[in-house]
Amino acid sequence: MIEAMSPTSPSELDAAIQALQDGKARFARLSIPERLQLVDAAMEAMEGVENAWVSKACEAKGILEGTSTEGEEWIGGPMMVQRNLRLLRRTLCDIRDYGLPQLRDEDAVRVAANGQTVVDVFPFEPFDKVMYQGFSAEIWMEPEITPDNLRDNMAAIYRDDADQSGAVSLVLGAGNVASIGPMDVLYKLFAENEVCLLKMNPVNEYLGPFIEEAFAVFVNAGFLRVVYGGAEVGDYLCKHEGVETIHITGSDKTHDVIVWGPPGAEQDERKKKGEPINTKPISSELGNVSPVIVVPGPWTAKDVAFQAANVASMVANNASFNCNAAKVIIQQKDWEHRDAFIEAVEQTLAGAPARKAYYPGAAQRYERWMAAHPEAKPVAERTEGVLPWTIARDVDSSNHDDVCFTTEAFCGVLTETSLDTDDPVSFLKTAVDYCNNHIWGTLNVTMIVHPKTMKEPGMVEAVENAVADLKYGTVAINHWAALAYGLVVTTWGAHPGHTLDDIQSGRGVVHNVLLFDKPQKTVVRGPFRMPMKPPWFVTNKATHRLGPRLSAFEKDPNIFRFLGIAVNSLGG
């Protein structure tokens, strides 16, 4: 039984904010060597808390330790934080030695067909090429960025003329993925020069003591405080005069309460008049109805099986309590493999472990979704505390008001719909328009394209046009868009342009260790099929053995640790 943390009292909150106010300018003026010392200390301390951190997360989420599902907590927790720290360290060393973060090579910057500046950021290091064979990633910049002015729009806080007064940022932590809170803190510290008050989400507040221990060097220096409590504590902090900026990972509804006040007629009127109750700068990552565009092609049975495992993993990871969990599969209406593919997804989910519905409100969200789609098919019986993976097939794509397209369910449901087009080129163009105009949110989208389809006339251009036209913060080809979250050298956040009164997936980015000032989107490309199962696949039986090895590797990549990962991958 996970014990609840006692809410931090108002006097303790005031003291925490005062300590951060006292430390903000000192942090903003730290030299690069002093910042490196902080990162190095955090990496060492992280190693000491990892096992207990993962064990506590497994207990809270009903995961049996020693099973493959345990690996999710390693990958989504300590591994991600260690990778973030290590890549930040590299960036700081680059700034120390060269004045700016260094791109992977002199040919990394190019111009896309639509005129946007694109930077190839992955593979970033030598081991990336063997750890992630066939994968690449690039960041597309906002239209005003050119190859000539790109470097003038990097690492703004490290320029000689940067403001060194600092600021106190309230980071409202996410309750689902363990690495989100600490990584949001790292971005605020090292990309925005702001010290942090991290308020733990009540759902995973049990992680707070581990974060405090791992980041003790920041706490002891007066650069970080971790506090606890629910909505009342959050409201107190958001309104506190000592809090200067806010970052939230959560829901658009929580964002709107902070900015516009409680839901109802008064909130609506404030939005209409443009009169927010909280005018502090606020950045956010708020979720998505995540689409998967399946481009028709000459798939074999093995292709169907691999990509079904791919999509099922996007649904099942973390019991589907992810803002990037696959929620809508879009297929061509008359594609010959349409039924076989969705049936394979269903079968894969049927074989996936049942998961505790640990996130509050999941049962109610599931029931509302089922009320809208009573024809949907659960792959198993519903039991106490467990919601079955459930698929609604052949949902009418012309019903743009369907809850499947307008509302993030945040539980283990999946929608399949279709578009009536003649060929892969027209399908892809229609699917892009559909996602941009009829599916809620702009956080991430995946498109799956067979390599033989890519050889058909016009397809290369169609795919590149789709990449350019999709209004999402991450566009992934052939694999889960969550890779953009995990690579860290990439950006993670909504497509730019949301207003405070129509926030959808949020504003701003995190991770972004190359410190681009004006990124628009990340694009991740991967192989259509892989010889071994990726560790994030729900069908991989070795993820729990890979997790701690991957975390150790991210702290200190070397050939011996790589070989240990390779050997343990064979059993997946």
KEDREN-496250 format. One line per field, with one value per residue (C-alpha): residue in one letter; residue number from 0; x, y, z negated. Coordinates in pm, 1 decimal, padded with zeros to 6 digits. Example, Ala and Ser with C-alpha at 12.3 -4.5 7.8 and 13.67 -1.06 7.14 Angstrom:
2
torvo: A,S
zaba: 0,1
u: 01230.0,01367.0
v: -00450.0,-00106.0
w: -00780.0,-00714.0
***
This chain:
572
torvo: M,I,E,A,M,S,P,T,S,P,S,E,L,D,A,A,I,Q,A,L,Q,D,G,K,A,R,F,A,R,L,S,I,P,E,R,L,Q,L,V,D,A,A,M,E,A,M,E,G,V,E,N,A,W,V,S,K,A,C,E,A,K,G,I,L,E,G,T,S,T,E,G,E,E,W,I,G,G,P,M,M,V,Q,R,N,L,R,L,L,R,R,T,L,C,D,I,R,D,Y,G,L,P,Q,L,R,D,E,D,A,V,R,V,A,A,N,G,Q,T,V,V,D,V,F,P,F,E,P,F,D,K,V,M,Y,Q,G,F,S,A,E,I,W,M,E,P,E,I,T,P,D,N,L,R,D,N,M,A,A,I,Y,R,D,D,A,D,Q,S,G,A,V,S,L,V,L,G,A,G,N,V,A,S,I,G,P,M,D,V,L,Y,K,L,F,A,E,N,E,V,C,L,L,K,M,N,P,V,N,E,Y,L,G,P,F,I,E,E,A,F,A,V,F,V,N,A,G,F,L,R,V,V,Y,G,G,A,E,V,G,D,Y,L,C,K,H,E,G,V,E,T,I,H,I,T,G,S,D,K,T,H,D,V,I,V,W,G,P,P,G,A,E,Q,D,E,R,K,K,K,G,E,P,I,N,T,K,P,I,S,S,E,L,G,N,V,S,P,V,I,V,V,P,G,P,W,T,A,K,D,V,A,F,Q,A,A,N,V,A,S,M,V,A,N,N,A,S,F,N,C,N,A,A,K,V,I,I,Q,Q,K,D,W,E,H,R,D,A,F,I,E,A,V,E,Q,T,L,A,G,A,P,A,R,K,A,Y,Y,P,G,A,A,Q,R,Y,E,R,W,M,A,A,H,P,E,A,K,P,V,A,E,R,T,E,G,V,L,P,W,T,I,A,R,D,V,D,S,S,N,H,D,D,V,C,F,T,T,E,A,F,C,G,V,L,T,E,T,S,L,D,T,D,D,P,V,S,F,L,K,T,A,V,D,Y,C,N,N,H,I,W,G,T,L,N,V,T,M,I,V,H,P,K,T,M,K,E,P,G,M,V,E,A,V,E,N,A,V,A,D,L,K,Y,G,T,V,A,I,N,H,W,A,A,L,A,Y,G,L,V,V,T,T,W,G,A,H,P,G,H,T,L,D,D,I,Q,S,G,R,G,V,V,H,N,V,L,L,F,D,K,P,Q,K,T,V,V,R,G,P,F,R,M,P,M,K,P,P,W,F,V,T,N,K,A,T,H,R,L,G,P,R,L,S,A,F,E,K,D,P,N,I,F,R,F,L,G,I,A,V,N,S,L,G,G
zaba: 0,1,2,3,4,5,6,7,8,9,10,11,12,13,14,15,16,17,18,19,20,21,22,23,24,25,26,27,28,29,30,31,32,33,34,35,36,37,38,39,40,41,42,43,44,45,46,47,48,49,50,51,52,53,54,55,56,57,58,59,60,61,62,63,64,65,66,67,68,69,70,71,72,73,74,75,76,77,78,79,80,81,82,83,84,85,86,87,88,89,90,91,92,93,94,95,96,97,98,99,100,101,102,103,104,105,106,107,108,109,110,111,112,113,114,115,116,117,118,119,120,121,122,123,124,125,126,127,128,129,130,131,132,133,134,135,136,137,138,139,140,141,142,143,144,145,146,147,148,149,150,151,152,153,154,155,156,157,158,159,160,161,162,163,164,165,166,167,168,169,170,171,172,173,174,175,176,177,178,179,180,181,182,183,184,185,186,187,188,189,190,191,192,193,194,195,196,197,198,199,200,201,202,203,204,205,206,207,208,209,210,211,212,213,214,215,216,217,218,219,220,221,222,223,224,225,226,227,228,229,230,231,232,233,234,235,236,237,238,239,240,241,242,243,244,245,246,247,248,249,250,251,252,253,254,255,256,257,258,259,260,261,262,263,264,265,266,267,268,269,270,271,272,273,274,275,276,277,278,279,280,281,282,283,284,285,286,287,288,289,290,291,292,293,294,295,296,297,298,299,300,301,302,303,304,305,306,307,308,309,310,311,312,313,314,315,316,317,318,319,320,321,322,323,324,325,326,327,328,329,330,331,332,333,334,335,336,337,338,339,340,341,342,343,344,345,346,347,348,349,350,351,352,353,354,355,356,357,358,359,360,361,362,363,364,365,366,367,368,369,370,371,372,373,374,375,376,377,378,379,380,381,382,383,384,385,386,387,388,389,390,391,392,393,394,395,396,397,398,399,400,401,402,403,404,405,406,407,408,409,410,411,412,413,414,415,416,417,418,419,420,421,422,423,424,425,426,427,428,429,430,431,432,433,434,435,436,437,438,439,440,441,442,443,444,445,446,447,448,449,450,451,452,453,454,455,456,457,458,459,460,461,462,463,464,465,466,467,468,469,470,471,472,473,474,475,476,477,478,479,480,481,482,483,484,485,486,487,488,489,490,491,492,493,494,495,496,497,498,499,500,501,502,503,504,505,506,507,508,509,510,511,512,513,514,515,516,517,518,519,520,521,522,523,524,525,526,527,528,529,530,531,532,533,534,535,536,537,538,539,540,541,542,543,544,545,546,547,548,549,550,551,552,553,554,555,556,557,558,559,560,561,562,563,564,565,566,567,568,569,570,571
u: 00000.0,00145.3,00109.9,00000.4,00243.7,00135.6,00051.2,00316.5,00184.5,00143.1,00430.1,00656.6,00552.6,00633.8,00974.0,01047.4,00961.6,01173.0,01470.7,01431.7,01397.2,01723.9,01891.6,01757.0,02012.9,02294.2,02192.0,02147.8,02505.9,02667.8,02966.5,02969.4,03213.2,02980.3,02682.5,02878.0,02947.8,02573.7,02498.6,02778.2,02656.6,02299.2,02408.4,02592.1,02304.4,02050.2,02236.4,02189.1,01809.3,01715.6,01630.7,01414.2,01251.8,01147.8,01035.1,00805.9,00662.8,00587.7,00410.5,00197.4,00101.7,00036.6,00333.3,00490.0,00865.4,01068.9,00822.3,00880.4,00639.8,00882.8,01105.6,00859.1,00939.5,01313.5,01284.5,01025.8,01203.8,01575.1,01695.8,01534.0,01663.4,02017.0,02009.5,01883.8,02157.5,02430.9,02325.5,02291.7,02645.7,02762.2,02583.8,02744.0,03086.9,03021.6,02921.1,03233.0,03460.2,03288.8,03032.7,02734.4,02598.0,02761.2,02558.2,02640.6,02836.4,02882.4,02616.9,02344.5,02165.4,01957.6,01655.0,01335.2,01139.6,00895.7,01180.3,01196.4,01533.0,01585.9,01858.5,01949.9,02004.2,02005.4,02210.2,02392.6,02673.8,02864.2,02670.9,02340.3,02412.7,02433.2,02178.4,01914.5,01999.1,01796.1,01654.6,01705.3,01556.1,01545.7,01408.4,01220.4,01250.3,00997.5,00975.3,01181.7,01484.4,01735.7,02066.9,02238.0,02062.7,02015.4,02313.9,02194.4,01880.8,02041.3,02119.3,01978.3,02047.2,02417.4,02485.8,02691.3,02394.0,02149.3,01947.2,02107.2,01841.3,01681.9,01326.6,01128.9,00927.7,00647.3,00661.8,00334.8,00446.5,00271.6,00120.4,00180.7,00544.0,00819.9,01073.8,00845.5,00877.0,01256.2,01313.9,01083.8,01291.8,01615.5,01477.2,01372.3,01713.5,01945.8,01746.3,01554.8,01776.8,01493.3,01509.7,01222.3,00949.3,00836.8,00489.7,00443.7,00119.6,-00076.1,-00089.5,00286.8,00393.3,00570.1,00851.4,00919.6,01171.0,01368.0,01379.3,01487.9,01767.9,01878.9,01870.7,02001.1,02282.1,02020.6,01809.3,02107.1,02215.5,01870.3,01789.3,01510.5,01236.1,00992.0,00648.9,00332.3,-00043.7,-00352.0,-00551.3,-00552.5,-00174.2,-00151.5,-00391.8,-00198.8,00128.4,-00006.3,-00128.7,00178.4,00360.4,00694.9,00618.8,00711.6,00648.3,00448.9,00500.1,00235.0,00220.7,-00138.7,-00475.8,-00611.1,-00884.0,-00629.9,-00452.7,-00776.2,-00857.3,-00516.5,-00543.8,-00918.9,-01065.4,-01312.9,-01517.8,-01853.2,-02007.7,-01751.2,-01459.5,-01629.4,-01682.3,-01320.1,-01202.8,-01434.1,-01305.2,-00942.6,-00920.8,-00723.6,-00709.9,-00343.6,-00115.0,00214.4,00403.6,00285.8,00419.7,00244.7,00220.2,-00141.8,-00219.7,-00353.3,-00586.6,-00288.7,-00347.9,-00169.1,-00193.3,-00154.0,-00066.8,-00191.7,00073.1,00177.6,00216.6,00308.4,00182.7,00510.0,00464.2,00114.7,00237.1,00527.4,00327.3,00036.6,00280.8,00409.3,00065.0,-00050.9,00256.6,00157.2,-00174.7,-00061.2,00248.5,00191.2,-00163.3,-00236.9,-00202.3,00019.3,-00056.4,00103.4,-00081.2,-00222.2,-00591.5,-00708.1,-00591.6,-00667.4,-00674.9,-00777.8,-01134.4,-01077.0,-00718.2,-00692.2,-00512.7,-00733.9,-00927.0,-00622.5,-00425.9,-00681.6,-00749.8,-00376.5,-00371.0,-00664.7,-00493.9,-00171.0,-00358.4,-00542.8,-00203.1,-00068.9,-00067.7,-00380.7,-00302.0,-00424.8,-00621.3,-00414.6,-00489.9,-00786.6,-01101.8,-01005.9,-01318.7,-01545.4,-01366.2,-01387.8,-01759.5,-01828.0,-01636.3,-01822.0,-02156.5,-02072.6,-01955.1,-02138.1,-02038.1,-01670.5,-01506.1,-01312.0,-01042.3,-01096.4,-01340.2,-01347.0,-01236.3,-01197.2,-00950.0,-00863.4,-00999.9,-00971.4,-00809.2,-01103.8,-01132.3,-01407.0,-01381.8,-01508.3,-01603.3,-01757.1,-01483.5,-01742.0,-01883.1,-01634.9,-01802.1,-01748.8,-01585.1,-01320.3,-01185.9,-01255.8,-01166.9,-00857.5,-00988.7,-00671.4,-00742.5,-00692.3,-00927.8,-00853.4,-01054.6,-01021.3,-01159.9,-01114.1,-01094.4,-01226.3,-00945.4,-00805.4,-00430.9,-00159.6,-00076.0,-00434.5,-00488.3,-00192.4,-00294.0,-00650.3,-00528.4,-00306.7,-00597.4,-00817.4,-00569.0,-00505.9,-00872.4,-01074.8,-00862.6,-00807.1,-00457.1,-00121.3,00126.4,00218.0,00121.1,00262.3,00246.9,00336.9,00461.7,00587.6,00925.0,00773.4,00499.6,00768.7,00893.2,00560.1,00535.8,00490.2,00517.0,00848.0,00715.6,00381.1,00551.2,00771.8,00469.7,00289.0,00580.8,00579.6,00202.9,00117.7,00056.8,00203.0,00497.2,00623.5,00576.8,00702.8,00741.1,00699.2,00742.8,00585.4,00615.2,00714.9,01067.9,01089.3,01025.1,01294.6,01575.4,01603.3,01820.5,01482.5,01205.0,00886.1,00575.0,00277.0,00291.0,00335.5,00039.4,-00208.6,-00360.6,-00437.6,-00810.8,-00770.8,-00470.9,-00525.5,-00184.2,-00009.4,00265.9,00643.7,00881.0,01100.9,01409.8,01569.6,01925.9,02071.3,01880.0,01712.0,01515.8,01248.2,01180.2,00854.8,00846.8,01052.1,01047.4,01154.8,01209.5,01255.7,01269.9,00941.2,01050.8,01331.0,01518.2,01472.1,01185.9,01247.2,01254.7,00939.2,00733.6,00475.1,00567.6,00932.7,00987.2,01328.6,01247.7,01289.7,01644.0,01722.5,01589.2,01864.7,02131.1,01995.7,01996.7,02357.4,02451.8,02295.3,02497.9,02823.5,02808.6,03083.5,03136.9,03097.1,02760.2,02652.7,02743.4,02540.6,02239.3,02292.9,02312.4,02000.0,01812.5,01834.9,01575.0,01315.2
v: 00000.0,00332.8,00589.8,00940.8,01224.6,01496.2,01819.8,02086.2,02357.9,02719.7,02830.8,02563.5,02662.9,03025.4,02925.4,02711.4,02997.2,03239.7,03003.6,02988.2,03365.0,03390.6,03144.5,03244.3,03510.0,03299.6,03011.1,03233.2,03355.9,03016.0,02945.1,02648.0,02453.5,02510.2,02386.6,02079.8,01999.9,02004.2,01769.9,01529.3,01511.1,01443.7,01161.5,00991.3,01038.6,00908.2,00579.3,00536.0,00570.8,00389.3,00046.3,00177.5,00429.5,00156.6,-00078.5,00186.5,00273.3,-00093.2,-00122.7,00182.4,00070.0,-00294.2,-00422.3,-00748.7,-00698.6,-00943.5,-00936.5,-00760.0,-00479.8,-00367.6,-00249.0,00029.6,00193.1,00174.0,00319.3,00584.7,00672.7,00651.0,00577.0,00890.9,01112.5,00976.1,01030.6,01384.6,01461.9,01313.6,01500.3,01823.4,01764.2,01735.9,02058.2,02242.0,02115.0,02236.9,02580.8,02591.7,02492.0,02646.1,02895.9,02698.6,02344.1,02159.1,01990.3,01633.1,01735.1,02022.9,01883.1,01864.4,02179.1,02167.7,02330.6,02130.7,02151.5,02394.4,02626.4,02540.5,02500.0,02143.8,02018.6,01650.7,01574.5,01194.4,00973.4,01218.5,01005.1,00699.9,00451.1,00584.4,00423.4,00074.7,00116.6,00260.2,00111.7,00264.1,00547.7,00916.1,01238.3,01597.9,01923.7,02158.5,02523.2,02802.2,02974.0,03277.3,03060.3,03018.7,02832.4,03170.1,03278.9,02935.3,02969.4,03312.2,03135.3,02874.8,02872.3,03218.6,03213.4,03145.7,03454.8,03734.7,03971.4,03726.9,03840.7,03698.2,03795.7,03449.1,03353.7,03111.1,02858.3,02642.9,02301.5,02114.8,01756.4,01488.3,01191.1,00924.0,00897.2,00915.6,01108.5,01395.5,01603.5,01584.9,01637.5,01941.4,02074.1,02017.1,02210.8,02501.5,02507.9,02463.0,02593.6,02877.8,02971.0,02936.6,02769.9,02535.0,02455.0,02106.8,02023.9,01651.3,01521.1,01328.9,01027.1,00967.3,01182.8,00873.6,00959.6,01291.7,01163.4,00986.7,01303.4,01504.1,01255.9,01234.3,01612.7,01686.3,01900.2,02140.1,02128.5,02200.5,02493.6,02654.7,02586.8,02328.1,02251.9,01958.4,02004.3,01800.0,01842.3,01851.1,02119.9,02356.2,02358.8,02402.5,02695.8,02860.2,02828.8,02946.4,03266.2,03317.4,03642.7,03466.1,03233.8,03405.0,03140.8,02816.5,02493.6,02222.1,01871.0,01757.4,01831.0,02130.3,02152.8,02202.3,02462.2,02652.9,02654.4,02810.1,03072.2,03143.4,03022.5,02739.9,02601.1,02757.9,03074.9,03302.8,03111.7,03128.3,03502.5,03562.4,03367.2,03568.5,03897.8,03781.7,03852.1,03571.9,03559.7,03451.4,03642.1,03474.5,03318.3,02959.3,02674.5,02341.3,01989.9,01884.4,01570.7,01460.6,01225.3,01055.9,00932.7,00653.9,00686.4,00342.9,00397.9,00109.5,-00114.6,-00469.0,-00595.0,-00955.3,-01150.5,-01069.0,-00700.2,-00710.2,-00888.7,-00649.8,-00333.3,-00471.0,-00520.2,-00169.6,-00008.1,-00231.2,-00116.5,00246.0,00160.9,-00067.7,00110.9,00248.3,00107.6,00364.1,00653.7,00841.4,01162.4,00998.2,00664.6,00563.9,00646.6,00656.2,00423.2,00569.3,00320.9,00327.2,00198.8,-00071.4,-00169.9,-00545.9,-00580.6,-00344.0,-00610.4,-00832.8,-00545.7,-00432.9,-00797.9,-00846.3,-00537.6,-00681.3,-01019.0,-00856.6,-00655.8,-00969.5,-01123.3,-00818.0,-00815.0,-00679.6,-00353.2,-00181.8,00131.7,00333.2,00680.8,00853.6,00887.2,00610.6,00404.8,00704.8,00803.8,00445.5,00429.2,00759.0,00635.4,00302.7,00482.7,00659.9,00332.6,00036.9,-00171.8,-00148.4,-00479.9,-00539.0,-00802.0,-00941.5,-00930.0,-00621.0,-00703.2,-00506.3,-00223.5,-00341.5,-00195.1,-00422.4,-00300.3,-00206.9,-00133.1,00044.8,-00059.5,00114.2,00436.8,00684.2,00932.2,01181.2,01221.2,01486.7,01539.5,01180.5,01158.1,00933.3,01229.2,01518.7,01395.6,01229.2,00922.7,00864.9,00495.7,00176.2,00238.0,00251.9,00367.4,00241.1,00450.9,00476.4,00720.4,00640.0,00717.8,00560.3,00523.4,00573.6,00926.8,01052.9,00859.3,01023.0,01371.8,01311.7,01165.1,01466.7,01703.1,01488.6,01487.6,01860.9,01955.7,01691.8,01525.0,01711.9,01811.0,01866.3,01678.2,01377.0,01168.9,00848.8,00739.9,00387.1,00341.0,00018.5,00054.9,-00082.5,00177.3,00443.5,00334.7,00400.6,00713.1,01029.0,00864.6,01014.4,01359.9,01273.3,01162.9,01472.4,01692.8,01513.1,01572.5,01941.3,01983.5,01790.1,02040.3,01830.7,01882.2,01534.4,01345.6,00986.9,00752.1,00376.7,00393.1,00540.9,00918.0,00875.5,00823.1,01200.6,01222.0,00965.5,01070.5,01402.7,01555.5,01615.7,01849.8,01745.7,01961.1,02076.3,02236.0,02611.5,02842.5,02749.9,03044.4,03057.4,03035.9,02733.2,02562.6,02200.8,02028.3,02326.1,02575.9,02552.4,02254.6,02059.8,01833.2,02003.4,01965.1,02146.4,02450.3,02567.1,02883.4,02848.9,02482.6,02393.7,02014.0,01699.6,01429.2,01075.1,00815.7,00443.3,00112.4,-00048.3,-00377.4,-00461.3,-00791.3,-00777.5,-00642.6,-00291.3,-00273.9,-00059.2,-00329.5,-00486.0,-00822.1,-00795.7,-01044.1,-00906.3,-00540.7,-00580.4,-00711.9,-00440.9,-00153.0,-00127.9,-00193.8,00081.3,00322.0,00234.9,00273.8,00617.9,00732.1,00603.6,00458.1,00207.0,-00106.5,-00343.3,-00203.0,-00207.6,-00576.7,-00650.3,-00484.0,-00674.3,-01011.0,-00947.3,-00828.0,-01176.6,-01306.4,-01046.3
w: 00000.0,00108.5,-00169.5,-00073.1,-00132.4,-00371.7,-00188.7,-00226.0,-00456.1,-00341.0,-00566.0,-00420.6,-00068.5,-00144.9,-00281.4,00025.3,00259.7,00058.2,00074.8,00451.9,00475.0,00282.8,00518.1,00859.2,00952.7,00813.0,01037.5,01343.0,01303.4,01253.6,01475.1,01708.3,01485.1,01188.1,01390.4,01494.8,01130.3,01061.1,01351.1,01257.2,00897.8,01009.8,01240.7,00956.3,00714.1,00967.3,00983.2,00608.0,00611.6,00931.8,00791.8,00509.8,00748.1,00993.1,00716.9,00568.0,00911.1,00978.9,00644.4,00716.3,01065.8,00981.3,01183.5,01074.2,01043.9,01246.9,01534.9,01864.0,01771.7,01500.9,01784.6,01865.3,01533.3,01599.8,01947.9,01860.8,01536.6,01450.5,01802.8,01946.4,01665.3,01701.6,02076.7,02027.8,01775.7,01993.0,02306.3,02109.6,01991.6,02351.6,02440.6,02149.4,02253.8,02608.5,02482.5,02265.8,02553.3,02856.9,02731.2,02868.0,02869.2,03155.4,03427.5,03520.8,03832.6,04074.7,04309.9,04043.5,04160.3,04476.6,04636.8,04699.2,05023.2,04861.4,04760.9,04391.0,04224.4,04099.5,03865.5,03858.6,03489.5,03468.2,03479.4,03255.5,03112.1,03239.1,03024.5,03160.1,03494.7,03343.9,03063.5,03297.1,03634.4,03914.5,03701.8,03763.8,03634.3,03742.9,03607.2,03837.4,03744.3,03748.9,04091.2,03987.5,03909.4,04192.8,04215.5,04183.4,03863.4,03701.9,03469.7,03362.4,03240.3,03015.7,02643.0,02575.5,02201.5,02256.3,02465.6,02317.1,02326.8,02161.6,01861.0,01547.1,01296.9,01303.8,01215.8,00999.2,01200.6,01066.9,01235.8,01194.3,01232.3,01435.1,01255.1,01518.2,01635.1,01375.7,01582.2,01683.9,01367.7,01327.2,01698.8,01701.1,01412.2,01605.5,01902.9,01684.4,01516.9,01811.4,02108.2,01943.3,01645.4,01394.2,01054.5,00982.5,00736.7,00839.7,00709.3,00729.9,00875.9,00608.9,00842.4,00825.4,00533.0,00395.0,00637.9,00467.3,00209.8,00484.4,00694.3,00389.7,00321.6,00684.5,00725.8,00374.2,00514.7,00656.6,00340.2,00113.4,00328.6,00319.7,00685.9,00639.8,00393.1,00411.1,00253.5,00216.6,00222.8,00440.2,00616.0,00317.5,00297.8,00673.5,00664.9,00380.4,00570.3,00905.5,00741.3,00521.5,00590.9,00557.5,00849.7,01176.4,01442.7,01459.9,01651.0,01651.1,01789.5,01758.9,01911.7,02099.1,01836.0,01556.8,01769.2,01821.8,01450.2,01380.5,01654.4,01672.8,01344.5,01266.2,01556.7,01622.8,01752.9,01588.6,01744.6,02084.2,02049.0,01950.1,02254.0,02477.5,02338.3,02320.6,01947.3,01778.5,01399.4,01412.5,01647.1,01555.9,01848.9,01874.9,02086.9,02111.9,02254.6,02236.6,02430.0,02764.4,02945.4,03107.9,03464.6,03649.2,04028.0,04190.5,04556.8,04773.7,04927.9,05019.9,04663.2,04586.8,04287.4,04107.8,04184.6,04038.1,03724.0,03662.5,03712.5,03507.8,03218.9,03283.7,03260.9,02973.3,02779.3,02837.8,02670.9,02388.6,02260.0,01908.6,01912.7,02188.8,01944.1,02186.9,02372.2,02677.3,02656.7,02995.6,03000.6,03364.9,03642.9,03986.2,04276.2,04640.9,04665.4,04925.7,04842.1,04869.9,04536.0,04338.6,04146.8,04100.8,03950.4,03694.8,03603.2,03544.6,03321.8,03129.4,03089.7,02972.2,02711.0,02603.2,02529.3,02348.4,01967.5,01802.3,01628.5,01315.2,01402.3,01156.7,01291.2,01122.6,01331.4,01575.6,01510.9,01565.3,01886.2,02010.5,01937.5,02116.5,02418.7,02413.9,02387.2,02712.1,02872.0,02715.7,03017.6,02917.8,02841.7,02519.0,02568.2,02216.1,01926.3,01707.5,01352.9,01030.2,01086.7,01439.5,01761.9,02068.2,02386.9,02606.4,02979.3,03171.3,03536.9,03848.0,03672.0,03916.6,04009.3,04134.5,03783.0,03681.0,03343.7,03234.5,02891.7,03048.5,03243.9,03009.1,02660.4,02517.1,02335.4,02127.4,02081.3,02283.3,02574.5,02946.6,03246.8,03604.9,03887.7,04262.6,04550.5,04897.3,05142.6,05458.6,05397.8,05134.6,05249.9,05228.8,04903.9,04735.5,04841.6,04723.5,04393.8,04327.6,04387.6,04164.8,03876.0,03901.3,03914.3,03731.5,03460.4,03135.6,03034.5,03203.1,02984.8,03198.4,03500.3,03650.6,04013.4,04125.3,04481.9,04639.5,04820.2,05142.9,05121.5,05094.3,05438.5,05605.3,05823.5,05621.5,05279.2,05165.6,05241.9,05078.1,04756.1,04742.3,04807.6,04526.4,04289.4,04379.4,04363.4,04045.8,03767.3,03488.9,03257.1,03343.7,03668.4,03658.9,03953.2,03891.1,03513.3,03203.3,03179.7,02814.0,02944.0,02976.6,02602.6,02529.6,02762.0,02571.8,02844.8,03009.9,02894.7,02718.4,02719.2,02922.4,03264.9,03216.4,03245.0,02972.3,02791.0,02420.0,02491.9,02723.8,02570.1,02693.1,02660.5,02504.7,02577.0,02570.0,02575.9,02337.4,02369.1,02674.8,02542.6,02844.3,02715.6,03034.9,02960.4,03230.7,03318.5,03489.8,03495.4,03455.2,03721.4,03630.3,03901.2,03843.3,04028.4,04128.8,03973.1,03731.2,03683.8,03304.0,03096.1,02965.5,02584.9,02582.9,02759.0,02529.5,02683.1,02570.2,02285.2,02185.9,02117.2,01739.3,01793.9,02046.3,01834.8,01571.3,01833.9,02055.0,01761.0,01675.1,02040.8,02062.0,01762.3,01911.0,02263.4,02330.6,02533.0,02238.2,02141.3,02503.0,02530.4,02215.9,02376.7,02700.6,02524.2,02317.7,02626.6,02774.3,02530.6,02623.9
***
